[in-house]
């Protein structure tokens, strides 16, 4: 009887997995519907964990709300962890000259807002970017900041921390967003772009379709700078 129950549970689980639509997405191990009845801005604002509060503060102060809500646009959103990592990075830079210095969000708003108004655009692609239209090598896109390009790829992984199971015949795929520091000439292979040419960032949640466009969330930055740090600090040739 116990074996029958186990077998039945397995069949039910297999049926649930098989019935999951490709237009759903995973975040935190929970299945969500990919389509949300909110604008990109409002969806970020509604996040129950408040992962985007500081990001939206910057968006509000820079007047770039309409940019991320532009019809048909794709926004690769950094979380507040990435902003915190950026502020720490700037603090360490300032403390090389004065150990008492600190670079806070207030510092950013007071002194660097004009710079950030333009820089928010490097996270926006004026068009729909979906995983199903991508490949491993990557596709070159012009961002909303016309002088900056990015490469978006959808790559197979054999990293067990990213869902790979050696006992499965199917490898999971991960989306990557690579900010380019300089203009590169095709053909381009995303995984081979050097650190001097671009900054490669994993997408931790992808495929959210809002009423205004597409939303992908970049991996959390960390205070020790092992994760994503805002591209705003990256210099271009």
C-alpha positions in Angstrom: 0.0 0.0 0.0 2.8 2.4 0.9 4.5 1.7 -2.5 1.2 2.5 -4.3 0.9 5.8 -2.5 4.5 6.8 -3.4 3.9 5.8 -7.0 0.6 7.9 -7.1 2.4 10.9 -5.6 5.1 10.6 -8.2 2.5 10.5 -11.0 0.7 13.5 -9.6 4.0 15.5 -9.3 5.0 14.5 -12.9 1.6 15.7 -14.1 1.9 19.0 -12.4 5.4 19.6 -13.8 4.2 18.6 -17.3 1.3 21.0 -17.1 3.3 24.0 -16.2 3.2 26.4 -19.2 6.4 27.8 -20.7 5.0 31.3 -20.1 5.2 30.9 -16.4 8.3 31.8 -14.4 10.1 30.8 -11.2 11.2 33.0 -8.4 12.3 31.7 -5.0 11.2 28.2 -5.9 7.5 29.2 -6.4 5.7 29.1 -9.7 4.1 32.4 -10.8 2.0 33.5 -13.8 4.2 35.4 -16.2 1.6 38.0 -17.0 0.8 40.6 -14.4 -1.9 43.2 -14.6 0.3 46.1 -13.6 2.9 48.4 -15.2 6.6 47.5 -14.8 7.0 50.3 -12.2 3.9 49.3 -10.2 5.0 45.6 -10.2 8.4 46.6 -8.8 6.7 48.8 -6.2 4.3 46.0 -5.2 7.2 43.6 -4.3 6.4 42.2 -0.8 10.0 42.0 0.2 10.6 45.6 -0.9 13.6 44.6 -3.0 13.2 47.6 -5.3 12.5 50.6 -3.0 15.8 52.3 -3.4 15.8 51.6 -7.1 12.4 53.3 -7.5 13.6 56.2 -5.3 16.3 56.7 -7.9 13.8 56.3 -10.7 11.5 58.9 -9.1 14.3 61.4 -8.5 15.7 61.1 -12.0 12.3 61.3 -13.6 12.8 58.0 -15.5 9.5 56.3 -14.6 8.2 56.8 -18.1 11.3 55.2 -19.5 10.9 51.9 -17.7 7.1 52.0 -18.4 7.6 52.7 -22.1 5.3 50.5 -24.2 7.1 47.4 -25.4 10.3 48.1 -23.5 12.3 45.5 -21.5 13.7 46.5 -18.1 16.6 44.5 -16.6 16.0 45.6 -13.0 18.8 45.7 -10.4 17.7 45.1 -6.8 18.4 47.2 -3.8 21.2 44.9 -2.9 23.1 46.0 -6.1 22.6 49.6 -5.1 23.9 49.0 -1.6 26.9 47.3 -3.1 27.5 50.3 -5.4 27.2 52.7 -2.4 29.8 50.7 -0.5 32.1 50.6 -3.5 31.9 54.4 -3.7 32.5 54.7 0.0 35.6 52.6 -0.1 36.8 54.8 -3.0 36.2 58.0 -1.1 37.9 56.7 2.0 41.2 56.2 0.2 41.4 60.0 0.4 39.5 60.6 3.7 38.8 57.6 6.0 35.8 59.5 7.5 34.0 59.8 4.2 30.8 57.9 3.4 28.9 57.7 0.2 25.2 57.3 0.9 22.0 57.4 -1.2 21.6 61.0 0.0 25.1 61.7 -1.4 24.0 60.2 -4.7 20.9 62.3 -4.9 22.6 65.5 -3.9 25.7 65.3 -6.2 25.3 62.6 -8.9 21.6 62.7 -9.9 22.2 64.2 -13.3 24.6 61.3 -14.1 22.1 58.7 -12.9 19.3 60.1 -15.0 21.2 59.0 -18.1 22.6 55.8 -16.6 19.2 54.2 -15.7 18.8 53.8 -19.5 21.5 51.2 -19.8 19.1 48.7 -18.1 16.4 49.4 -20.7 16.1 47.8 -24.1 13.5 49.5 -26.3 11.9 46.3 -27.4 10.6 42.9 -26.2 13.4 40.5 -25.0 12.2 37.0 -24.3 14.2 33.9 -23.6 12.6 31.9 -26.4 14.1 34.4 -28.9 17.6 34.1 -27.5 20.5 31.7 -27.9 23.7 30.6 -26.1 26.0 32.9 -28.0 23.9 36.0 -27.3 22.1 38.8 -29.1 23.4 42.3 -29.4 21.0 45.0 -28.4 21.1 48.8 -28.3 20.0 50.1 -24.9 17.8 53.1 -24.3 21.1 55.0 -23.9 21.9 55.0 -27.6 25.7 55.0 -27.2 25.6 51.8 -25.1 25.0 48.2 -26.3 24.3 45.1 -24.3 24.3 41.4 -25.1 21.6 39.1 -23.8 22.1 35.3 -23.9 20.2 32.2 -22.8 22.8 29.6 -21.8 22.8 26.0 -20.6 24.4 25.4 -17.2 26.0 22.4 -15.4 26.1 24.3 -12.1 24.2 22.4 -9.5 23.6 25.6 -7.6 21.6 26.9 -10.6 19.4 23.8 -10.9 21.6 21.3 -12.8 20.9 17.7 -12.1 23.5 15.2 -13.5 20.8 12.5 -13.4 18.6 14.5 -15.8 19.0 14.5 -19.6 17.9 18.1 -19.8 20.2 21.0 -18.7 18.6 24.1 -17.3 19.1 27.4 -19.1 20.0 30.7 -17.5 19.6 34.2 -19.0 22.6 36.6 -18.8 22.7 40.4 -19.4 26.1 41.7 -20.4 26.7 45.5 -20.3 29.3 46.4 -22.9 32.1 48.9 -21.9 33.1 49.3 -25.5 31.7 48.6 -29.0 32.2 45.1 -30.1 32.0 43.8 -33.6 29.9 40.6 -34.3 30.2 37.7 -34.2 30.0 37.9 -30.4 29.9 35.0 -27.9 28.5 36.3 -24.6 30.4 33.8 -22.3 33.7 34.9 -23.9 33.4 38.6 -23.4 36.3 39.7 -21.3 36.0 41.7 -18.1 37.7 44.6 -19.8 35.1 44.6 -22.5 31.9 44.0 -20.5 30.2 43.2 -17.3 28.3 39.9 -17.2 25.3 39.5 -14.9 23.0 36.6 -14.3 19.3 37.1 -14.5 17.7 35.6 -11.3 14.1 36.1 -12.4 13.0 36.3 -16.0 10.0 36.5 -18.3 7.6 38.7 -16.3 5.2 40.4 -18.8 3.7 43.6 -17.4 1.0 45.7 -19.1 3.7 48.0 -20.5 6.5 45.6 -21.4 8.9 42.9 -20.2 10.7 42.7 -16.9 13.8 40.6 -15.9 15.4 40.9 -12.5 19.2 40.8 -12.2 21.0 38.8 -9.5 21.3 40.4 -6.1 24.5 42.3 -5.5 26.4 41.7 -2.3 28.2 44.1 0.0 31.4 42.1 -0.6 31.0 42.9 -4.3 30.7 39.3 -5.4 27.3 40.0 -6.9 26.0 42.6 -9.3 27.0 46.2 -8.7 25.2 49.0 -10.6 26.6 49.5 -14.0 26.7 53.2 -13.3 30.2 52.8 -11.9 31.5 51.1 -15.1 33.6 53.3 -17.4 33.3 53.1 -21.2 35.9 53.8 -23.8 
